[in-house]
Amino acid sequence: MANTQAVWGIDLGRCALKAIKLRVGADDKVEIVACDYIEHDQDLSQAEDKRHELIAAALEKFLSRNDISKDAVAVSVPGQQTLARFTKLPPVAPKRIPDIVRYEADQQIPFDMDEVIWDYQTFESEGLPDLEVGIFAIKRELLREHLLHFEQASIEPIAVQTGPLGVYNAAYFDECISSETTIMLDIGATNADLVIGTQHSLWTRTIQIGGNHFTEALVKAFKLSFAKAESLKRSAETSKYKRQIFQAMRPVFADLVQELQRSIGFYSSTHREAQIDKIVGCGNAFRLPGLAKYLHQNLDLEVEVLSAPKNSTISATAMGEVMKDDFLSFTVAYGIALQSLEKGKIQCNLLPTEIAKQLVWRKKKPAFAAAAACLLLAGAMIWFRQSADMSALAAANDGAASMQLEQAYNTIRDGASSSLSNRAQAQAILTAGKTLKSELGRLRGQGQAEREETEELVELMRNKTIVPKITKILHDALPVPKGALGQATTVEEVQSLIASGAVPPRDQRHQMEIESFDIAWEPNLHAYEWDSVVTMPEPIIPFDDDLSGFWVKITCTTPNKQAADFIDKNYIRNLRKLGSKPGEGFYFDRIAIYRGEKVELKQAEGERARKRFNVRPLGNVGRNDWDAIDPLDPITNESRKDDWRFDLYVDVVLEDYPEDLLGNDDPEGD
């Protein structure tokens, strides 16, 4: 359920404080209730010695103009102060994700974990089992310094979020992120936050170019003070010297484009399938004359300026000149406020745990006090009643409430003493029975831990050969080239046969290679449904049963022009046959070809990146050696541009193959 309390999103920038107030209406629509833009008397980057004083003045002015006593507050931290890392996890049970992410964070955050505040966000693509995780962190001392300004102003934030993730939330909520890949660019005073994302994932980088760099270019070109150059930059659109101003800033435009090209090139090299289609711009820098046009011309991408909210309404009180003219500046504040209303895609929070606990305790303290008083009263009543009952029971038992083990044996064998009352005799026999039952439980429990450990060791010994067996089946199922090529045992023999023309053309060869495979434990294999490009039979065990086992991902290539059909008929069927033998303790169930593409597509993508962005590939690859992205066949030296690459997913069930299917040599029934 969405938060019904109004939320202020506050972005404390180097030029100004930007704040926006959102709430969710009865129709579940987001409404912009109020906004405020308080410019610092001096740019913080130009007045480091007065930084704390300027920030305190801005917050004081904000509080004097806005009553936030009944509202929640979320604040942003600059992107350049935070660390973002992205990694992919294999399909795992949801309860195991926090532990795995904790391990990944410990490996990827280059600081002691006690020195940082961190959180994570998971991303899942529809139809894919892979889970991508974004890990976001900030050094504790930087965050403490940032939050100190709010603490001194008596503002208690409920959430802390990084600027880039605020931009992503705003763009996602306003449906600016297309079905392909979108670039979100927020240009601040000293830095620009770059977010490249889809509806299911994102990647961020901070570019060390901001609005002040354009101002400094004007300072150099026209010999002005920083303040006058800033004023000239802001009035550039209406100035009669608009063309000269643009020419003076052109080198900064070029540097910005170069940094964007480098970032896009790197992203494209690590996300081969990405198709970037547009840039969404925000920040006051996008008021500069010609910036959007310059980016469009040099990057060949559509540029959309986020100058107004799309999916939220603006109340009459907020429909002022500030909102009309400055929404470009409110993107970060807008995004983090949306998150606090549970309307954002990103929900991680960098608020320190100790502060969050204090807030929760302070809000619940009155309720806790009342509950404690009720609990104390109830406890006293229970104690009084229990004392009274125990006294009465002790008097009635006539001393037979407990006994030694030997006495219990004698009581059960010979009966209770006839000197006791009838009630006391019954109670003695009951006590003796309980004593013997307790002793029986103790004896049964002896050695239980040792038995469990022994059973676990036996199970490990029973299953220790399963993974090597699975690996052997994956390779034994590979199709063998027909004819002389299948008999060749050395590289020289293969090359000689190809040179003599004694083998079929490459696209007709009965051949397949495994590039890589991953094996991961999965407690419930039926938690995922595969989308296969070839017909996949129904699972052997119905989907309403939970099955544990291994999830195997195989990346393979084939030169055969029949592509997926060739893999299906000559490899997948072999896998099913070899993986359905009795007595192995496992069997192969669902096998899917999830997706495939021509190898030449990746090679061409690398070539486009080289020409378009003038960037180097990753690793020890030369500037012009883009064939190394997809090399020639290492055995035959033939081009692989027409080969096919596929991802296969296999369920390996840790049970014996069902007996009623043992006589079927073709699991598909063909």
C-alpha positions as CSV (number, residue, x, y, z in Angstrom):
1,M,0.0,0.0,0.0
2,A,1.4,3.4,-1.0
3,N,2.3,6.0,1.7
4,T,-0.5,8.5,2.2
5,Q,1.6,11.0,4.1
6,A,3.0,13.9,2.1
7,V,6.7,13.7,1.4
8,W,9.2,16.5,0.8
9,G,12.1,15.6,-1.5
10,I,15.1,17.8,-0.9
11,D,18.1,18.1,-3.2
12,L,20.8,20.2,-1.6
13,G,23.0,21.2,-4.6
14,R,26.0,23.5,-5.0
15,C,24.0,26.3,-6.5
16,A,20.6,26.0,-4.8
17,L,18.4,24.0,-2.5
18,K,15.6,22.3,-4.5
19,A,12.6,20.9,-2.6
20,I,9.3,19.4,-3.9
21,K,6.3,18.1,-1.9
22,L,4.3,15.2,-3.2
23,R,1.3,13.3,-1.9
24,V,-0.9,10.5,-3.2
25,G,-4.6,11.4,-3.8
26,A,-7.6,9.3,-3.3
27,D,-7.4,8.1,-6.9
28,D,-3.8,6.9,-6.3
29,K,-2.5,9.7,-8.4
30,V,0.6,11.6,-7.4
31,E,0.1,15.4,-6.9
32,I,2.8,18.0,-6.6
33,V,1.6,20.1,-3.7
34,A,4.4,22.6,-3.3
35,C,7.9,23.3,-4.3
36,D,10.7,25.7,-3.3
37,Y,13.9,26.8,-5.0
38,I,16.4,28.7,-2.8
39,E,19.5,29.8,-4.5
40,H,22.7,30.2,-2.4
41,D,24.1,33.7,-2.1
42,Q,27.3,32.2,-3.6
43,D,28.1,29.0,-5.5
44,L,29.4,26.5,-2.9
45,S,32.2,25.5,-5.2
46,Q,33.4,29.1,-5.2
47,A,33.0,29.6,-1.4
48,E,34.2,26.5,0.4
49,D,35.1,28.5,3.5
50,K,31.5,29.6,3.8
51,R,29.9,26.3,2.7
52,H,28.3,25.3,6.0
53,E,27.1,28.9,6.6
54,L,25.4,29.0,3.1
55,I,23.8,25.6,3.5
56,A,22.5,26.5,7.0
57,A,21.0,29.8,5.6
58,A,19.2,28.0,2.8
59,L,17.7,25.4,5.2
60,E,16.6,28.1,7.6
61,K,15.0,30.0,4.7
62,F,13.2,26.8,3.5
63,L,11.8,26.1,7.0
64,S,10.6,29.7,7.4
65,R,8.6,29.4,4.1
66,N,7.3,25.9,4.5
67,D,5.7,24.0,7.4
68,I,7.1,20.4,7.3
69,S,6.0,19.4,10.8
70,K,3.4,16.9,9.5
71,D,5.3,15.7,6.4
72,A,8.1,13.2,5.8
73,V,11.4,14.2,4.3
74,A,13.7,12.4,1.9
75,V,17.1,13.8,1.0
76,S,19.6,13.1,-1.8
77,V,23.4,12.8,-1.7
78,P,25.6,13.7,-4.7
79,G,26.4,11.0,-7.1
80,Q,30.1,11.7,-7.1
81,Q,30.2,10.9,-3.3
82,T,28.7,7.4,-3.8
83,L,29.9,4.1,-5.2
84,A,27.8,2.0,-7.5
85,R,28.6,-1.6,-8.5
86,F,26.6,-4.0,-10.5
87,T,26.8,-7.8,-10.6
88,K,24.7,-10.8,-11.8
89,L,23.6,-13.6,-9.5
90,P,22.5,-17.1,-10.6
91,P,18.9,-18.0,-9.9
92,V,18.6,-18.6,-6.1
93,A,15.9,-18.8,-3.5
94,P,14.8,-15.3,-2.4
95,K,15.8,-16.0,1.2
96,R,19.5,-16.6,0.1
97,I,19.8,-13.3,-1.8
98,P,20.8,-11.1,1.2
99,D,23.7,-13.4,2.2
100,I,25.0,-13.6,-1.4
101,V,24.7,-9.8,-1.9
102,R,26.5,-9.3,1.4
103,Y,29.4,-11.4,0.2
104,E,29.4,-9.5,-3.2
105,A,29.4,-6.2,-1.4
106,D,32.3,-7.2,0.7
107,Q,34.2,-8.1,-2.4
108,Q,33.4,-5.1,-4.5
109,I,33.3,-2.2,-2.1
110,P,37.0,-1.0,-1.7
111,F,36.6,0.1,1.9
112,D,36.1,-1.6,5.2
113,M,32.4,-2.4,5.5
114,D,32.3,-0.7,8.9
115,E,33.3,2.6,7.1
116,V,30.4,2.6,4.7
117,I,26.6,2.8,4.6
118,W,25.3,0.5,1.8
119,D,22.2,-1.0,0.4
120,Y,21.2,-2.9,-2.7
121,Q,18.5,-3.2,-5.4
122,T,17.6,-6.3,-7.4
123,F,16.6,-6.2,-11.0
124,E,14.8,-9.0,-12.9
125,S,14.2,-9.2,-16.6
126,E,11.0,-10.9,-17.6
127,G,11.6,-14.4,-18.9
128,L,15.2,-14.5,-17.6
129,P,16.4,-16.4,-14.6
130,D,19.4,-14.2,-14.1
131,L,19.2,-11.7,-11.2
132,E,21.1,-8.5,-11.5
133,V,22.0,-6.6,-8.3
134,G,23.0,-3.0,-7.9
135,I,25.1,-2.3,-4.8
136,F,25.2,1.4,-3.7
137,A,27.4,2.7,-1.0
138,I,28.7,6.0,0.6
139,K,31.5,6.5,3.1
140,R,29.9,6.9,6.6
141,E,31.9,10.1,7.3
142,L,30.7,11.8,4.1
143,L,27.1,10.9,4.9
144,R,27.4,12.0,8.5
145,E,28.7,15.4,7.3
146,H,25.9,15.8,4.8
147,L,23.1,14.8,7.3
148,L,24.6,17.1,10.0
149,H,23.2,20.1,8.1
150,F,19.7,18.7,8.4
151,E,20.2,17.6,12.0
152,Q,21.2,21.1,13.0
153,A,18.0,22.4,11.3
154,S,15.9,19.8,13.2
155,I,15.0,18.0,10.0
156,E,14.8,14.2,10.3
157,P,14.9,12.4,6.9
158,I,13.2,9.0,6.5
159,A,15.2,8.2,3.4
160,V,18.6,9.0,1.8
161,Q,19.1,8.3,-1.9
162,T,21.8,9.1,-4.4
163,G,21.1,11.7,-7.1
164,P,21.5,9.3,-10.1
165,L,18.9,6.9,-8.6
166,G,16.5,9.8,-8.0
167,V,16.9,10.7,-11.7
168,Y,16.1,7.1,-12.7
169,N,13.0,6.9,-10.4
170,A,11.7,10.2,-12.0
171,A,12.3,9.0,-15.5
172,Y,10.8,5.6,-14.8
173,F,7.7,7.0,-13.2
174,D,7.1,9.5,-16.0
175,E,7.6,6.7,-18.6
176,C,10.6,8.4,-20.2
177,I,12.5,5.0,-20.3
178,S,11.5,3.3,-23.5
179,S,11.4,-0.5,-24.2
180,E,15.0,-0.2,-25.4
181,T,17.9,1.4,-23.6
182,T,17.7,5.1,-22.5
183,I,20.4,7.5,-21.3
184,M,19.5,9.8,-18.5
185,L,21.8,12.8,-18.1
186,D,21.5,15.2,-15.2
187,I,24.0,18.0,-15.5
188,G,24.7,19.7,-12.1
189,A,27.1,22.6,-11.2
190,T,30.3,20.6,-11.0
191,N,29.4,17.1,-12.3
192,A,27.0,15.3,-14.5
193,D,25.3,12.1,-13.4
194,L,25.0,9.7,-16.3
195,V,22.4,6.8,-15.9
196,I,22.1,4.3,-18.7
197,G,19.1,2.0,-18.1
198,T,16.2,0.0,-19.2
199,Q,12.9,-0.8,-17.5
200,H,14.7,-3.7,-15.7
201,S,18.3,-2.5,-15.0
202,L,20.6,0.5,-14.8
203,W,24.3,1.5,-14.9
204,T,25.6,4.8,-13.5
205,R,28.7,6.9,-13.9
206,T,29.7,10.5,-12.8
207,I,31.2,12.7,-15.4
208,Q,33.4,15.5,-14.1
209,I,31.8,18.2,-16.3
210,G,29.1,20.5,-15.0
211,G,27.4,23.8,-15.5
212,N,30.4,25.6,-13.9
213,H,32.7,24.4,-16.6
214,F,30.5,26.4,-19.1
215,T,30.7,29.4,-16.9
216,E,34.5,29.1,-16.6
217,A,34.7,29.0,-20.4
218,L,32.9,32.3,-20.6
219,V,35.2,33.7,-17.9
220,K,38.2,32.9,-20.1
221,A,36.7,34.0,-23.4
222,F,35.3,37.3,-22.2
223,K,37.5,38.2,-19.2
224,L,34.6,38.4,-16.8
225,S,34.2,37.6,-13.1
226,F,32.6,34.2,-12.3
227,A,29.4,35.9,-11.2
228,K,29.0,38.0,-14.4
229,A,29.9,35.0,-16.6
230,E,27.2,33.0,-14.8
231,S,24.7,35.7,-15.4
232,L,25.7,35.9,-19.1
233,K,25.3,32.1,-19.4
234,R,21.8,32.2,-17.9
235,S,20.6,34.9,-20.3
236,A,22.3,33.3,-23.3
237,E,19.1,32.2,-24.9
238,T,17.8,35.8,-25.2
239,S,21.1,37.6,-25.6
240,K,22.0,39.2,-28.9
241,Y,25.4,37.6,-28.5
242,K,23.9,34.1,-28.4
243,R,26.2,32.8,-31.2
244,Q,29.4,34.1,-29.6
245,I,28.4,32.7,-26.3
246,F,27.8,29.3,-27.8
247,Q,31.2,29.4,-29.6
248,A,32.9,30.2,-26.4
249,M,31.3,27.2,-24.7
250,R,31.8,24.9,-27.7
251,P,35.0,23.2,-26.3
252,V,33.1,22.2,-23.1
253,F,30.3,20.8,-25.3
254,A,32.9,18.8,-27.2
255,D,34.4,17.4,-23.9
256,L,31.0,16.4,-22.7
257,V,30.2,14.6,-25.9
258,Q,33.6,12.8,-25.7
259,E,32.9,11.6,-22.2
260,L,29.4,10.4,-23.2
261,Q,30.9,8.5,-26.1
262,R,33.4,6.8,-23.8
263,S,30.7,5.8,-21.4
264,I,28.4,4.6,-24.1
265,G,31.2,2.6,-25.7
266,F,32.0,0.9,-22.4
267,Y,28.4,0.2,-21.7
268,S,27.9,-1.3,-25.2
269,S,31.0,-3.5,-24.8
270,T,29.5,-5.0,-21.6
271,H,25.9,-5.1,-22.7
272,R,26.0,-6.5,-26.2
273,E,22.3,-6.6,-26.7
274,A,21.7,-3.0,-25.7
275,Q,20.1,-0.7,-28.3
276,I,20.3,2.9,-27.1
277,D,17.6,5.0,-28.6
278,K,17.5,8.4,-26.8
279,I,18.8,10.7,-24.1
280,V,16.6,12.2,-21.4
281,G,18.1,15.4,-20.2
282,C,17.6,17.3,-16.9
283,G,19.4,19.9,-14.9
284,N,19.6,23.7,-15.6
285,A,22.4,23.2,-18.1
286,F,19.8,22.0,-20.6
287,R,18.6,25.6,-20.9
288,L,21.9,26.4,-22.6
289,P,21.3,27.3,-26.3
290,G,22.2,24.5,-28.6
291,L,23.1,21.8,-26.0
292,A,20.3,19.4,-26.9
293,K,20.8,20.0,-30.6
294,Y,24.6,19.5,-30.3
295,L,24.1,16.2,-28.4
296,H,21.6,15.0,-31.0
297,Q,23.9,15.8,-34.0
298,N,27.1,14.3,-32.5
299,L,25.6,11.2,-30.8
300,D,22.9,10.5,-33.4
301,L,20.3,10.0,-30.6
302,E,17.0,11.6,-29.9
303,V,17.2,14.1,-27.0
304,E,14.2,14.6,-24.7
305,V,14.4,17.4,-22.1
306,L,12.5,16.6,-19.0
307,S,11.0,20.0,-18.6
308,A,7.6,19.0,-17.0
309,P,6.2,16.0,-15.1
310,K,4.1,13.6,-17.1
311,N,2.3,11.3,-14.7
312,S,1.7,13.7,-11.8
313,T,-0.7,16.6,-11.4
314,I,0.3,20.0,-10.1
315,S,-1.9,21.7,-7.5
316,A,-2.9,25.4,-7.9
317,T,-0.6,26.3,-5.0
318,A,2.4,24.8,-6.7
319,M,1.6,26.2,-10.2
320,G,3.8,29.2,-9.9
321,E,6.8,30.6,-11.8
322,V,9.2,28.4,-9.9
323,M,7.6,25.1,-11.1
324,K,7.0,26.5,-14.6
325,D,10.6,27.7,-15.1
326,D,12.7,25.4,-13.0
327,F,11.3,21.8,-13.2
328,L,14.6,20.8,-14.9
329,S,16.2,21.5,-11.5
330,F,13.7,19.4,-9.5
331,T,14.3,16.0,-11.1
332,V,16.4,14.5,-8.3
333,A,14.1,15.9,-5.5
334,Y,11.1,14.6,-7.5
335,G,12.6,11.1,-7.9
336,I,13.5,10.6,-4.2
337,A,10.1,11.9,-3.1
338,L,8.4,9.4,-5.5
339,Q,10.5,6.6,-3.9
340,S,9.3,7.6,-0.4
341,L,5.7,7.4,-1.7
342,E,6.6,3.8,-3.0
343,K,6.1,5.0,-6.5
344,G,9.7,4.6,-7.6
345,K,11.4,1.6,-9.2
346,I,14.4,1.9,-6.9
347,Q,13.6,1.3,-3.2
348,C,17.1,0.9,-1.6
349,N,17.8,3.4,1.2
350,L,21.2,4.8,2.5
351,L,19.7,6.1,5.7
352,P,22.1,4.9,8.5
353,T,20.5,2.1,10.5
354,E,21.0,3.8,13.9
355,I,19.1,6.9,12.6
356,A,16.3,4.8,11.2
357,K,15.9,3.0,14.5
358,Q,15.8,6.3,16.4
359,L,13.0,7.5,14.2
360,V,11.0,4.3,14.6
361,W,11.4,4.4,18.4
362,R,10.5,8.0,18.7
363,K,7.3,7.5,16.7
364,K,6.3,4.4,18.6
365,K,7.4,5.5,22.1
366,P,4.0,6.6,23.3
367,A,2.4,3.4,22.0
368,F,5.2,1.4,23.6
369,A,4.6,3.1,27.0
370,A,0.9,2.3,26.9
371,A,1.6,-1.3,25.9
372,A,4.2,-1.7,28.6
373,A,1.7,-0.5,31.3
374,C,-0.9,-3.0,30.0
375,L,1.8,-5.7,29.9
376,L,2.9,-5.0,33.4
377,L,-0.7,-5.2,34.7
378,A,-1.4,-8.4,32.8
379,G,1.8,-9.9,34.1
380,A,0.9,-9.1,37.7
381,M,-2.5,-10.8,37.3
382,I,-1.0,-13.9,35.7
383,W,1.6,-14.1,38.4
384,F,-1.0,-13.8,41.2
385,R,-3.2,-16.4,39.6
386,Q,-0.3,-18.8,39.0
387,S,0.9,-18.5,42.6
388,A,-2.5,-19.2,43.9
389,D,-2.9,-22.3,41.6
390,M,0.5,-23.7,42.4
391,S,-0.2,-23.4,46.2
392,A,-3.4,-25.2,45.8
393,L,-1.8,-27.9,43.7
394,A,1.1,-28.4,46.1
395,A,-1.3,-28.8,49.0
396,A,-3.3,-31.4,47.0
397,N,-0.3,-33.4,45.8
398,D,0.6,-34.3,49.4
399,G,4.3,-34.3,48.5
400,A,4.0,-36.5,45.4
401,A,4.7,-33.8,42.8
402,S,8.2,-35.1,41.9
403,M,10.3,-38.3,42.4
404,Q,13.6,-39.9,41.6
405,L,13.9,-42.3,38.6
406,E,14.2,-45.4,40.8
407,Q,11.1,-44.3,42.8
408,A,9.2,-43.9,39.6
409,Y,10.1,-47.5,38.5
410,N,8.9,-48.8,41.9
411,T,5.7,-46.7,41.8
412,I,4.7,-48.1,38.3
413,R,5.7,-51.7,39.3
414,D,4.2,-51.8,42.8
415,G,1.7,-49.0,42.8
416,A,1.5,-45.9,45.0
417,S,1.6,-46.1,48.8
418,S,-1.8,-47.1,50.3
419,S,-1.2,-44.5,53.1
420,L,-1.9,-41.7,50.6
421,S,-5.3,-40.4,49.8
422,N,-6.9,-41.6,46.5
423,R,-6.1,-38.2,44.9
424,A,-2.5,-38.4,46.0
425,Q,-2.1,-42.0,44.8
426,A,-3.3,-40.9,41.3
427,Q,-1.0,-38.0,41.3
428,A,2.0,-40.1,42.3
429,I,1.3,-42.6,39.4
430,L,0.9,-39.6,37.0
431,T,4.2,-38.1,38.2
432,A,6.0,-41.5,37.9
433,G,4.7,-41.8,34.3
434,K,6.0,-38.3,33.4
435,T,9.3,-39.1,35.0
436,L,9.7,-42.2,32.9
437,K,8.6,-40.5,29.7
438,S,11.1,-37.8,30.3
439,E,13.9,-40.4,30.7
440,L,12.8,-42.1,27.5
441,G,13.0,-38.9,25.6
442,R,16.5,-38.3,27.0
443,L,17.7,-41.7,25.9
444,R,16.2,-41.3,22.5
445,G,17.9,-38.0,22.1
446,Q,21.3,-39.4,22.8
447,G,23.5,-39.5,19.7
448,Q,20.9,-37.6,17.6
449,A,23.5,-35.0,16.5
450,E,26.0,-37.7,15.7
451,R,23.4,-39.6,13.6
452,E,22.5,-36.4,11.7
453,E,26.1,-35.7,11.0
454,T,26.7,-39.3,9.8
455,E,23.6,-39.1,7.5
456,E,24.9,-35.8,6.1
457,L,28.3,-37.3,5.4
458,V,26.7,-40.4,3.7
459,E,24.6,-38.1,1.5
460,L,27.7,-36.1,0.6
461,M,29.5,-39.2,-0.4
462,R,26.5,-40.4,-2.4
463,N,26.3,-37.1,-4.4
464,K,30.0,-36.2,-4.7
465,T,30.3,-37.7,-8.2
466,I,27.1,-36.0,-9.6
467,V,28.7,-32.8,-10.8
468,P,31.5,-34.6,-12.7
469,K,28.9,-36.9,-14.2
470,I,26.8,-33.9,-15.3
471,T,29.9,-32.3,-16.9
472,K,30.7,-35.6,-18.7
473,I,27.2,-35.8,-20.1
474,L,27.4,-32.2,-21.4
475,H,30.5,-33.1,-23.4
476,D,29.5,-36.6,-24.4
477,A,26.3,-35.3,-26.0
478,L,28.2,-33.0,-28.4
479,P,27.5,-34.0,-32.0
480,V,30.6,-35.5,-33.8
481,P,31.5,-34.1,-37.2
482,K,30.7,-36.6,-40.0
483,G,33.2,-38.1,-42.3
484,A,36.9,-37.5,-42.3
485,L,36.6,-34.4,-40.2
486,G,35.2,-36.4,-37.3
487,Q,38.3,-38.7,-37.5
488,A,40.9,-35.9,-37.5
489,T,42.9,-35.8,-34.2
490,T,45.3,-32.8,-34.8
491,V,44.9,-29.2,-35.9
492,E,47.1,-29.9,-38.9
493,E,44.8,-32.7,-40.1
494,V,41.7,-30.5,-39.8
495,Q,43.3,-27.6,-41.7
496,S,44.6,-30.0,-44.3
497,L,41.1,-31.5,-44.9
498,I,39.6,-28.0,-45.2
499,A,42.2,-26.8,-47.6
500,S,41.7,-29.9,-49.8
501,G,37.9,-29.4,-49.9
502,A,37.3,-32.8,-48.4
503,V,34.8,-31.5,-45.9
504,P,31.4,-29.8,-46.3
505,P,31.1,-26.0,-46.3
506,R,31.3,-24.5,-42.8
507,D,27.5,-23.8,-42.7
508,Q,26.7,-27.5,-43.4
509,R,29.0,-29.1,-40.8
510,H,27.7,-31.4,-38.1
511,Q,29.5,-29.4,-35.5
512,M,29.0,-27.6,-32.2
513,E,31.2,-26.1,-29.5
514,I,30.6,-25.2,-25.8
515,E,32.0,-21.8,-24.9
516,S,31.1,-21.9,-21.2
517,F,28.7,-23.5,-18.7
518,D,27.6,-22.6,-15.2
519,I,26.1,-25.0,-12.6
520,A,24.2,-23.6,-9.6
521,W,22.1,-25.3,-6.9
522,E,18.4,-24.5,-6.9
523,P,16.1,-25.7,-4.2
524,N,13.0,-25.4,-6.5
525,L,13.6,-25.9,-10.2
526,H,10.0,-25.3,-11.0
527,A,10.3,-21.7,-9.7
528,Y,11.1,-20.6,-13.2
529,E,9.4,-21.1,-16.6
530,W,11.7,-21.1,-19.6
531,D,10.8,-19.4,-23.0
532,S,12.4,-21.7,-25.6
533,V,12.9,-20.9,-29.3
534,V,12.3,-24.6,-30.0
535,T,9.5,-26.9,-28.9
536,M,10.2,-28.0,-25.3
537,P,8.3,-31.0,-23.9
538,E,6.4,-30.8,-20.6
539,P,8.4,-31.4,-17.5
540,I,8.5,-35.1,-16.4
541,I,7.3,-34.2,-12.9
542,P,4.2,-31.9,-12.9
543,F,4.8,-28.2,-12.0
544,D,2.8,-28.5,-8.8
545,D,5.6,-30.5,-7.2
546,D,8.7,-28.7,-5.9
547,L,12.0,-30.3,-7.1
548,S,15.5,-29.5,-6.0
549,G,18.5,-30.0,-8.2
550,F,21.0,-28.1,-10.3
551,W,20.4,-25.3,-12.8
552,V,22.8,-25.4,-15.7
553,K,23.4,-22.6,-18.3
554,I,25.3,-23.5,-21.4
555,T,26.6,-21.0,-23.9
556,C,27.4,-22.7,-27.2
557,T,28.1,-22.0,-30.9
558,T,27.5,-23.8,-34.1
559,P,28.4,-23.0,-37.7
560,N,25.5,-25.1,-39.0
561,K,22.9,-22.9,-40.8
562,Q,20.0,-24.8,-39.3
563,A,21.0,-23.0,-36.1
564,A,18.5,-23.8,-33.2
565,D,17.0,-26.8,-35.1
566,F,20.4,-28.3,-35.4
567,I,21.1,-27.9,-31.7
568,D,17.8,-29.3,-30.8
569,K,18.1,-32.4,-33.0
570,N,21.8,-33.2,-32.5
571,Y,22.6,-32.0,-29.0
572,I,19.5,-31.5,-26.8
573,R,18.1,-35.0,-27.7
574,N,21.5,-36.5,-26.9
575,L,21.4,-34.7,-23.5
576,R,18.0,-36.1,-22.7
577,K,19.0,-39.6,-23.7
578,L,22.3,-39.6,-21.8
579,G,20.7,-37.8,-18.9
580,S,17.9,-40.3,-18.3
581,K,19.8,-43.4,-17.3
582,P,18.5,-45.4,-14.3
583,G,20.4,-45.6,-11.0
584,E,22.4,-42.3,-11.5
585,G,20.6,-40.4,-8.8
586,F,19.7,-37.6,-11.2
587,Y,18.2,-37.0,-14.6
588,F,17.9,-34.1,-17.1
589,D,14.4,-32.7,-17.4
590,R,13.6,-29.4,-19.1
591,I,16.1,-28.2,-21.7
592,A,15.4,-24.9,-23.4
593,I,17.2,-22.8,-26.0
594,Y,16.5,-19.4,-24.6
595,R,17.9,-17.1,-27.2
596,G,20.3,-17.0,-30.1
597,E,22.0,-14.5,-32.3
598,K,24.5,-14.4,-35.1
599,V,28.1,-14.1,-33.9
600,E,28.6,-11.3,-36.5
601,L,26.2,-9.1,-34.7
602,K,28.6,-8.7,-31.8
603,Q,31.5,-8.2,-34.1
604,A,29.6,-5.6,-36.0
605,E,28.6,-3.9,-32.8
606,G,32.2,-3.6,-31.7
607,E,33.1,-2.1,-35.1
608,R,30.3,0.4,-34.9
609,A,31.4,1.4,-31.4
610,R,35.0,1.9,-32.7
611,K,33.9,4.1,-35.6
612,R,31.1,6.0,-33.8
613,F,32.7,6.6,-30.4
614,N,36.4,6.2,-31.1
615,V,36.9,4.1,-28.0
616,R,39.2,1.1,-27.2
617,P,37.8,-2.3,-26.4
618,L,38.3,-3.8,-23.0
619,G,41.4,-5.8,-22.1
620,N,44.7,-6.0,-24.0
621,V,43.2,-5.4,-27.4
622,G,44.6,-2.8,-29.8
623,R,42.5,0.1,-31.1
624,N,42.0,-1.4,-34.5
625,D,41.9,-5.1,-33.5
626,W,38.2,-5.3,-33.2
627,D,38.1,-8.8,-34.7
628,A,39.5,-9.9,-31.3
629,I,36.0,-9.3,-29.9
630,D,34.9,-12.3,-31.9
631,P,38.1,-14.0,-33.2
632,L,38.5,-16.4,-36.1
633,D,38.0,-20.1,-35.5
634,P,41.2,-21.0,-33.5
635,I,41.4,-24.4,-35.2
636,T,40.4,-23.8,-38.8
637,N,41.2,-20.0,-39.1
638,E,37.9,-19.6,-40.8
639,S,35.6,-16.6,-40.2
640,R,32.9,-17.1,-37.6
641,K,30.7,-14.2,-38.6
642,D,27.9,-16.5,-39.8
643,D,28.1,-18.8,-36.8
644,W,25.3,-18.9,-34.3
645,R,25.6,-18.5,-30.5
646,F,22.9,-19.8,-28.1
647,D,22.1,-19.9,-24.4
648,L,20.7,-23.3,-23.2
649,Y,19.1,-23.8,-19.8
650,V,18.9,-27.3,-18.3
651,D,17.1,-28.6,-15.2
652,V,19.0,-31.5,-13.5
653,V,16.7,-33.2,-11.0
654,L,18.3,-35.0,-8.1
655,E,16.1,-38.0,-8.2
656,D,16.3,-41.3,-10.1
657,Y,14.7,-41.3,-13.6
658,P,11.0,-42.4,-13.2
659,E,10.7,-46.2,-13.6
660,D,7.7,-45.9,-15.8
661,L,9.7,-44.1,-18.4
662,L,12.8,-46.3,-18.4
663,G,11.8,-48.1,-21.6
664,N,11.5,-44.9,-23.6
665,D,14.7,-44.2,-25.5
666,D,13.4,-41.0,-26.9
667,P,12.1,-38.8,-24.1
668,E,10.4,-36.6,-26.6
669,G,8.3,-39.4,-27.9
670,D,9.5,-38.9,-31.5
